[in-house]
Amino acid sequence: MYQYTDFDRRFVHARAAQYRDQLERHLAGTLGTDEFRALRLQNGWYIQRHAPMLRVAVPYGELSSRQLRQLAKIAREYDRQPDGPFAGQGGYVHFTTRQNVQYNWIPLVDSATVMDLLAEVDMHGIQTSGNCIRNITSDAFVGIAPDEIVDARPYAEVLRQWSTLHPEFAHLPRKFKIAISGAAEDRAAIGWHDIGLQLKKNEAGEIGFQVLVGGGMGRTPIPGVEINSFVPWQQILVYIEAIVRVYNLAGRRDNLYKARIKILVKAEGQKFFDAVNEEYQRILAGDPAGHEQIIPQAELDRVAACFVDPAGVKAEAPVQLDTSDPAFARWLSRNVHGHRLSGYRAVTLSLKRIGIAPGDTSADVMDTAAALADRFSHGELRVSHRQNLVLPWVKESELADLFVAARAAGFATPNAGLLTDQIACPGGDFCALANARSLPLAAEIAERYQDIDELEDLGEIDLHISGCINSCGHHHSGHIGVLGVDKDGTEWYQLTLGGGDGTKLAGGTVAGKVIGPSFAADEIADAIDAVIETFTRERLAGEHFIDAVKRLGLDPFKTAANAVRVSTAKA
């Protein structure tokens, strides 16, 4: 993991102190609401439907057990005490689809103290909101994946430091998101980001980046397009600077819905590409600032030195595991993943439990996960965009013991990648922007599909749920996507099929297509059932859901889903 320097620590503590002064002036009435709004947003503080919401950055998803315990402490001491399945387990926390952590109930008066607590463990909420470059995300298996070409973490960290409080890009036309992948399989959904970076090596073995630009979901889902097939790694900050400069100058500021870079790229096409490449060459040729953006080998080496394997970790002989216990065998096949080191595995700690919203957890659960990380994974975890936790350094010889401990703690649901491993935003239960609730639908689907044998038979199905068009639940990229819409103050839901997040299984970065008119809140779960029943009836032997949708087209699924609406109307 990246180790903060003295400068890094002074920086985040100074930022926390600065925010405390701003908060105290606001509470005293000397700093107006509008003026304070811009300042709190720069530190990750929103005002949502019921209370302030804090978004904490977890750069490229990497988290220490010490940090997780501090997050648990903040939840326990400052967030609302939960009810339902988490009753008596400390406050709530929500893991997001962009590898962040969110709190939904911290009183504003306590917000500066929370910033201080985050700074104690090298964390903050800087640039997790606002029209700036947001948290840099990556593959949850970065640095350990067997198909990894280049470890993306050092480059992601250099980019994080460069973009933090960048004076030219603090007030972009809209928010700006960057994702990096260094593996053959795109598990970072880079095509759905404003800039997507794919690390690669050319024929000479030199490292560089394929650069995609203009991806995004929201009101107009558009996959990113390649703007450069190979930018040398030393120049990647220059190239990104060129992209963001052109966007900053030419992006629309008169229309909130048309301000993202994807709209500019779609409207101008080659003209945008030419402007970026001209700016790139201009910076390299003579702009004094451009020379500061060339990454020195020494700086990359300094940062990369933080991302070495934990002490004592080295390749070992593979272990022959006893799989006579069916539950253990199923967990191994579903929640245990390959590793670049022989004798090691990565393990998903599933946060998907009956009666609990995707991504939600409690202070006690986080403390338990931290203890598992200390015992089995050298004190390190990852936050995945599927809203689970991952232990990256587990010995094969300790998998049986981890399974026992994870099952006792409720982390061993063997559903990674299956229908109930859903992605969902907080929706109308929390978010002021939402048109409809996401969480009740997620809960209903989890209740309906509890039979693990049935789930395994259905195979991998990505179900993504968003409460509004902002697409925080990534519904566009789901094999099955659900979007909450408002009709005269009533919750309705659009159903999309055929989306893809960039993986080979999904067929790349693909926006799902809407099937028919919206469904009422009491129809949408039945409509999903009808879609799945059509798949089980029509599929070929061994066929994945997404492949069946591509082969059959939308019509048979649309007919089945619409029949639900007809039968409901008759009833």
C-alpha positions in Angstrom: 0.0 0.0 0.0 1.1 3.6 -0.5 2.7 5.0 2.6 2.0 8.6 3.4 5.0 10.9 3.7 5.4 13.6 6.3 4.3 16.1 3.6 1.2 14.0 2.8 0.2 13.9 6.5 0.7 17.6 7.0 -1.4 18.2 3.9 -4.5 16.2 5.1 -4.2 17.5 8.6 -4.0 21.1 7.4 -7.0 20.5 5.2 -9.0 19.2 8.1 -8.0 22.2 10.2 -9.0 24.5 7.4 -12.4 22.8 7.2 -12.9 23.1 10.9 -12.4 26.9 10.7 -14.9 27.1 7.8 -17.5 25.0 9.7 -17.1 27.1 12.9 -17.7 30.3 10.9 -20.7 28.8 9.2 -22.2 27.6 12.4 -21.6 31.1 13.9 -23.4 32.7 11.0 -20.4 34.5 9.6 -20.1 32.2 6.5 -23.2 32.0 4.5 -24.9 28.8 3.4 -24.1 29.2 -0.3 -20.4 30.1 0.4 -20.1 27.1 2.8 -21.7 24.7 0.4 -18.9 25.0 -2.1 -16.3 24.4 0.7 -18.0 21.4 2.3 -18.5 19.8 -1.1 -14.8 20.1 -1.8 -14.3 17.9 1.3 -17.0 15.3 0.5 -19.9 16.7 2.6 -23.3 16.7 0.9 -26.7 17.5 2.4 -29.0 14.6 1.4 -32.7 13.8 1.9 -32.5 13.3 5.7 -29.1 14.4 6.9 -25.5 15.2 5.8 -23.7 12.6 3.8 -19.9 12.2 3.8 -18.1 10.4 1.0 -14.6 9.2 1.9 -12.0 8.4 -0.8 -10.5 5.0 -1.0 -8.0 5.5 -3.9 -8.0 2.5 -6.3 -9.9 0.6 -3.6 -6.9 -0.2 -1.3 -7.6 -0.1 2.4 -5.7 -1.2 5.5 -7.2 -2.9 8.5 -6.3 0.1 10.6 -8.2 2.4 8.3 -11.2 0.1 8.3 -11.3 0.1 12.1 -11.2 3.9 12.1 -14.1 4.0 9.6 -15.9 1.7 12.0 -15.1 4.0 14.9 -16.6 7.0 13.0 -19.7 5.0 12.2 -20.1 3.8 15.8 -19.6 7.2 17.5 -21.0 9.7 15.0 -23.4 7.9 12.6 -27.0 6.8 13.4 -27.4 3.6 15.3 -28.9 1.1 12.9 -32.1 -1.0 13.3 -33.1 -4.2 11.5 -30.4 -6.8 10.8 -27.7 -4.4 12.1 -29.4 -3.4 15.3 -26.9 -3.0 18.1 -23.9 -3.2 15.8 -22.8 0.4 15.6 -23.5 3.0 12.9 -24.0 2.4 9.2 -21.5 2.6 6.4 -22.1 2.2 2.6 -19.5 1.0 0.1 -20.1 2.6 -3.3 -19.6 1.4 -6.8 -16.6 3.8 -7.2 -14.6 2.3 -4.3 -15.6 5.1 -1.9 -17.1 4.9 1.6 -20.3 6.9 2.5 -21.9 7.9 5.8 -25.5 9.0 5.7 -26.3 10.2 9.2 -23.4 12.2 10.6 -24.6 15.6 12.1 -22.9 18.5 10.4 -21.7 19.9 13.7 -19.5 16.8 14.1 -18.1 16.9 10.6 -14.8 18.6 11.4 -14.1 16.1 14.1 -14.7 13.3 11.6 -12.3 15.0 9.2 -9.6 14.9 12.0 -10.3 11.2 12.6 -9.9 10.4 9.0 -6.6 12.4 8.8 -5.3 10.3 11.7 -5.3 7.2 9.3 -4.3 9.0 6.1 -7.8 9.4 4.8 -10.0 12.3 3.7 -13.0 13.3 1.5 -11.1 15.7 -0.7 -12.5 15.8 -4.3 -15.0 13.1 -3.7 -17.6 15.6 -4.9 -17.7 18.8 -6.9 -16.7 19.5 -10.5 -13.2 18.2 -10.3 -11.2 15.0 -10.9 -12.7 12.5 -8.5 -11.3 9.4 -6.8 -9.0 7.4 -9.1 -10.4 3.8 -9.4 -9.0 0.5 -10.5 -9.5 -3.2 -10.5 -10.1 -4.7 -7.1 -7.5 -7.3 -7.9 -4.9 -4.8 -9.0 -1.4 -5.9 -8.1 -2.4 -9.6 -7.6 -4.4 -10.7 -10.6 -2.9 -13.6 -12.6 -3.7 -11.8 -15.9 -2.0 -8.6 -14.9 0.2 -6.9 -17.5 1.4 -4.0 -15.4 0.6 -3.2 -11.7 -1.6 -0.1 -12.1 -1.2 1.1 -8.5 1.9 3.2 -8.8 0.5 5.1 -11.8 -2.9 5.5 -10.1 -1.1 7.0 -7.1 1.0 9.4 -9.1 -2.2 10.5 -10.9 -4.0 10.9 -7.6 -1.3 13.2 -6.2 -1.1 15.2 -9.5 -4.9 15.7 -9.7 -5.5 16.6 -6.0 -6.3 20.3 -5.8 -4.9 20.8 -9.3 -5.3 24.6 -9.6 -6.4 24.5 -13.2 -9.1 21.8 -12.8 -10.9 22.8 -9.6 -14.0 24.1 -11.4 -14.5 21.9 -14.4 -17.8 22.0 -16.4 -18.9 18.8 -14.5 -17.4 16.0 -12.3 -14.6 14.0 -14.0 -13.8 10.4 -13.4 -10.8 8.3 -14.3 -10.2 4.6 -14.1 -7.1 2.5 -14.7 -6.7 -1.1 -15.6 -3.4 -3.0 -15.8 -4.9 -6.5 -16.6 -5.9 -8.3 -19.7 -9.5 -8.4 -18.4 -11.1 -5.0 -17.8 -12.5 -5.3 -14.3 -12.3 -1.5 -13.8 -15.0 -0.6 -16.3 -12.6 1.9 -17.9 -14.9 2.4 -20.9 -17.6 3.9 -18.7 -15.3 6.7 -17.4 -14.5 10.2 -18.6 -11.0 8.9 -19.2 -10.2 5.2 -19.2 -6.6 4.1 -19.1 -5.4 0.6 -20.1 -1.8 -0.2 -19.3 0.0 -2.2 -22.0 3.4 -3.1 -23.3 4.5 -2.5 -26.9 6.6 -4.9 -29.0 9.7 -3.5 -27.5 8.4 -4.2 -24.0 7.9 -0.5 -23.2 5.1 0.5 -20.9 2.4 2.9 -22.0 -1.3 3.6 -21.9 -4.2 3.1 -24.3 -6.4 6.1 -23.6 -10.2 6.1 -23.9 -12.2 9.3 -23.6 -15.8 10.3 -23.4 -17.3 7.4 -21.5 -20.1 7.8 -19.1 -23.6 6.7 -18.0 -26.3 9.1 -16.8 -28.9 10.6 -19.0 -27.0 9.8 -22.2 -25.0 6.5 -21.8 -21.9 6.6 -24.1 -19.0 4.1 -24.1 -15.6 5.7 -24.2 -13.6 5.8 -27.5 -9.9 5.4 -28.1 -8.1 8.7 -28.6 -4.6 7.3 -28.4 -3.5 3.7 -28.7 -0.1 4.2 -26.8 1.0 7.1 -24.7 4.4 6.4 -23.0 3.9 6.2 -19.3 6.3 9.1 -18.7 3.9 11.4 -20.6 0.6 10.2 -19.4 0.0 13.2 -17.1 0.8 15.5 -20.0 -1.8 13.7 -22.2 -4.4 13.8 -19.4 -3.7 17.5 -18.9 -4.3 18.1 -22.6 -7.6 16.3 -22.5 -8.9 18.1 -19.4 -7.6 21.5 -20.7 -9.6 21.1 -23.9 -12.6 19.9 -21.9 -12.3 22.8 -19.4 -12.3 25.4 -22.2 -14.8 23.8 -24.6 -17.2 21.9 -22.3 -20.7 23.3 -21.9 -21.4 25.2 -18.8 -24.9 26.4 -19.8 -26.6 23.0 -19.4 -26.0 20.7 -16.5 -27.1 17.6 -18.5 -24.8 18.4 -21.4 -21.7 19.4 -19.5 -20.0 16.0 -19.2 -17.0 15.4 -21.6 -18.9 12.6 -23.3 -21.3 15.2 -24.8 -18.3 17.2 -26.1 -16.6 14.2 -27.6 -19.8 13.0 -29.3 -20.5 16.5 -30.7 -17.1 17.3 -32.0 -15.6 13.9 -32.7 -12.3 14.2 -34.7 -12.2 18.0 -33.9 -11.9 17.2 -30.2 -9.2 14.5 -30.9 -7.2 17.0 -33.0 -7.5 19.7 -30.3 -6.3 17.3 -27.6 -3.3 16.0 -29.6 -2.3 19.5 -30.6 -2.4 20.6 -27.0 -0.4 17.5 -26.0 2.3 18.3 -28.6 2.3 22.0 -27.6 2.9 21.2 -24.0 5.7 18.8 -24.8 7.3 21.3 -27.2 7.6 24.3 -25.0 5.1 25.0 -22.3 7.3 25.3 -19.1 4.5 23.7 -17.1 4.6 20.7 -19.4 8.0 19.6 -18.2 6.7 19.4 -14.7 4.2 16.8 -15.9 6.7 14.4 -17.3 7.0 11.6 -14.7 10.6 11.1 -13.7 11.8 7.5 -13.3 12.9 8.3 -9.8 9.4 9.5 -8.8 7.7 6.4 -10.2 10.3 4.2 -8.4 9.7 6.1 -5.1 5.9 5.5 -5.4 6.3 1.9 -6.7 8.4 1.0 -3.7 5.3 1.2 -1.6 3.6 -1.5 -3.6 5.8 -4.4 -2.9 4.4 -7.7 -1.6 3.9 -7.8 2.2 6.8 -9.1 4.3 7.1 -12.9 4.2 4.9 -13.3 1.1 6.5 -15.4 -1.6 5.3 -18.0 -4.1 4.7 -21.4 -2.5 3.8 -24.8 -3.8 0.0 -25.2 -4.6 -2.1 -26.8 -1.9 -4.4 -29.7 -2.5 -7.6 -28.7 -0.7 -10.2 -31.0 0.8 -13.4 -30.2 -1.0 -15.6 -32.9 0.5 -17.6 -30.3 2.3 -20.1 -29.0 -0.4 -20.4 -25.6 1.2 -16.6 -25.1 1.3 -16.3 -26.3 -2.3 -19.0 -23.9 -3.5 -17.4 -21.0 -1.7 -14.0 -21.9 -3.3 -15.5 -21.9 -6.8 -17.4 -18.7 -6.4 -15.7 -16.4 -3.9 -12.1 -17.5 -4.1 -10.1 -16.1 -7.1 -6.8 -16.7 -8.8 -3.5 -15.0 -7.8 -0.3 -14.2 -9.6 1.6 -15.9 -6.8 1.5 -19.7 -6.6 0.1 -20.8 -3.3 -2.0 -17.6 -2.8 -5.6 -16.6 -3.5 -7.8 -13.5 -3.3 -11.0 -13.9 -1.5 -14.3 -12.0 -1.7 -15.9 -11.2 1.6 -19.5 -10.9 0.5 -21.5 -8.0 2.0 -24.6 -9.3 0.3 -26.9 -10.7 2.9 -30.7 -11.2 3.2 -32.3 -8.0 4.5 -29.3 -5.8 3.9 -28.9 -3.3 1.1 -26.0 -3.9 -1.3 -22.9 -2.2 0.0 -24.3 -1.5 3.4 -22.6 -2.7 6.5 -22.1 -1.8 10.2 -19.3 -0.8 12.5 -19.2 -4.3 14.1 -19.0 -6.0 10.7 -16.2 -3.7 9.6 -14.2 -4.5 12.8 -14.7 -8.2 12.1 -13.5 -7.7 8.5 -10.4 -5.9 9.8 -9.7 -8.8 12.1 -9.9 -11.2 9.2 -7.6 -9.0 7.2 -5.1 -9.0 10.0 -5.3 -12.8 10.5 -5.4 -13.9 6.8 -4.3 -11.0 4.5 -1.4 -9.1 6.1 -3.8 -6.3 7.2 -4.9 -5.4 3.7 -8.3 -5.3 2.1 -9.8 -4.0 -1.2 -13.1 -2.3 -1.9 -14.6 -3.7 -5.1 -17.0 -1.8 -7.5 -19.4 -4.7 -6.8 -19.7 -3.3 -3.3 -17.9 -6.1 -1.5 -14.6 -6.4 0.3 -11.6 -8.5 -0.9 -8.7 -10.0 1.0 -5.8 -10.0 -1.5 -3.1 -12.0 0.3 -4.6 -15.3 1.5 -2.5 -18.5 1.6 -4.2 -21.5 0.0 -3.2 -23.4 3.1 -5.4 -21.1 5.2 -8.5 -21.0 3.0 -10.3 -23.7 5.1 -9.7 -21.7 8.3 -10.8 -18.5 6.6 -14.0 -20.1 5.3 -15.0 -21.1 8.9 -14.3 -17.6 10.2 -16.0 -15.9 7.3 -19.1 -18.1 7.5 -19.3 -17.4 11.2 -19.2 -13.7 10.5 -21.7 -13.8 7.7 -19.1 -13.0 4.9 -19.3 -16.4 3.1 -22.4 -16.1 1.0 -21.1 -18.0 -2.2 -22.7 -15.6 -4.7 -19.9 -13.5 -6.2 -21.0 -12.7 -9.8 -24.4 -14.3 -9.4 -27.8 -12.6 -9.5 -28.0 -11.7 -5.8 -24.5 -10.1 -5.9 -26.3 -7.0 -7.0 -25.1 -3.5 -7.4 -27.4 -0.8 -6.1 -27.2 2.9 -5.2 -28.8 4.1 -1.9 -31.8 5.4 -4.0 -34.8 7.3 -2.6 -34.3 6.0 0.9 -31.3 8.4 1.3 -30.5 10.4 -1.8 -32.2 13.7 -2.5 -31.7 13.3 -6.3 -33.4 9.9 -6.5 -36.7 9.4 -8.2 -37.4 6.0 -6.7 -36.1 3.6 -4.1 -33.5 1.0 -5.0 -33.1 -0.9 -1.8 -36.6 -2.5 -1.5 -36.2 -4.0 -5.0 -32.7 -5.3 -4.2 -34.1 -6.8 -1.0 -37.0 -8.5 -2.8 -34.8 -10.0 -5.4 -32.5 -11.4 -2.7 -35.5 -12.9 -0.9 -36.8 -14.5 -4.1 -33.5 -16.1 -5.1 -32.1 -17.6 -1.9 -31.6 -21.1 -3.3 -27.9 -21.2 -4.1 -28.4 -24.2 -6.4 -30.8 -22.2 -8.5 -28.4 -19.2 -8.5 -25.6 -21.4 -9.7 -27.8 -22.9 -12.4 -28.6 -19.4 -13.6 -25.0 -18.6 -13.8 -23.4 -15.2 -13.9 -25.9 -12.4 -14.2 -25.1 -8.7 -13.3 -28.2 -7.0 -11.9 -27.6 -3.3 -11.4 -30.2 -0.9 -9.8 -30.2 2.9 -9.9 -32.7 5.2 -8.2 -32.3 8.0 -10.8 -30.8 8.8 -14.2 -27.4 9.7 -12.5 -26.7 6.0 -12.7 -24.8 5.6 -9.4 -26.0 2.0 -9.5 -24.5 1.6 -13.0 -27.8 0.2 -14.4 -26.7 0.9 -18.0 -23.9 -1.7 -17.6 -26.0 -4.4 -16.0 -26.9 -7.6 -17.9 -30.2 -6.6 -16.3 -30.5 -2.9 -15.4 -33.2 -1.2 -13.4 -33.7 2.6 -13.4 -36.1 4.4 -11.0 -38.3 7.0 -12.6 -40.9 9.4 -11.3 -44.4 9.6 -12.7 -46.5 12.2 -11.0 -44.9 11.5 -7.7 -45.1 7.7 -8.0 -42.2 5.3 -8.2 -41.8 3.5 -11.6 -39.0 1.5 -13.0 -37.5 1.0 -16.5 -35.9 -2.4 -17.3 -32.9 -2.7 -19.6 -31.1 -5.7 -20.9 -27.8 -6.5 -22.5 -25.5 -4.0 -20.8 -21.8 -4.7 -20.2 -19.1 -3.3 -17.9 -16.1 -4.0 -20.1 -15.4 -7.6 -19.2 -15.1 -10.3 -21.9 -18.2 -12.1 -20.6 -20.3 -8.9 -21.1 -18.9 -8.4 -24.5 -17.2 -5.1 -23.7 -18.6 -1.7 -22.7 -22.2 -1.8 -23.8 -25.3 0.2 -22.8 -28.3 -1.9 -22.1 -31.5 -1.3 -24.0 -34.9 -0.5 -22.5 -37.6 -3.1 -23.0 -41.0 -1.5 -23.1 -42.7 1.1 -20.9 -41.9 1.5 -17.2 -43.1 -0.9 -14.6 -44.9 0.0 -11.4 -43.2 -0.7 -8.1 -45.3 -3.7 -7.5 -44.5 -5.1 -11.0 -40.8 -4.7 -11.4 -39.7 -7.8 -9.4 -42.2 -10.0 -11.3 -40.9 -8.5 -14.6 -37.4 -9.5 -13.7 -38.6 -13.0 -12.8 -40.3 -13.2 -16.2 -37.0 -12.3 -17.9 -35.1 -14.9 -16.0 -37.8 -17.5 -16.7 -37.5 -16.8 -20.4 -33.8 -17.3 -20.2 -34.1 -20.7 -18.4 -36.6 -21.8 -21.0 -34.8 -20.7 -24.1 -31.1 -21.0 -23.3 -28.7 -23.4 -24.9 -26.7 -25.8 -22.8 -24.0 -23.9 -20.8 -25.1 -20.6 -22.2 -24.7 -17.4 -20.1 -27.6 -15.0 -19.7 -25.9 -12.2 -21.6 -25.1 -14.5 -24.5 -28.7 -15.7 -24.6 -29.9 -12.0 -24.8 -27.5 -11.4 -27.7 -28.6 -14.5 -29.5 -32.4 -14.2 -29.0 -32.7 -10.5 -29.1 -34.9 -8.4 -26.8 -38.3 -9.4 -28.1 -38.9 -12.7 -26.2 -37.8 -11.0 -22.9 -39.9 -7.9 -23.7 -43.0 -10.0 -24.4 -42.5 -12.0 -21.1 -42.0 -8.8 -19.0 -44.9 -7.0 -20.6 -47.2 -9.9 -19.8 -46.6 -9.1 -16.1 -48.0 -5.6 -16.7 -51.0 -7.0 -18.5 -51.7 -9.6 -15.7 -51.3 -7.0 -13.0 -53.8 -4.7 -14.8 -56.3 -7.5 -15.1 -56.0 -8.3 -11.4 
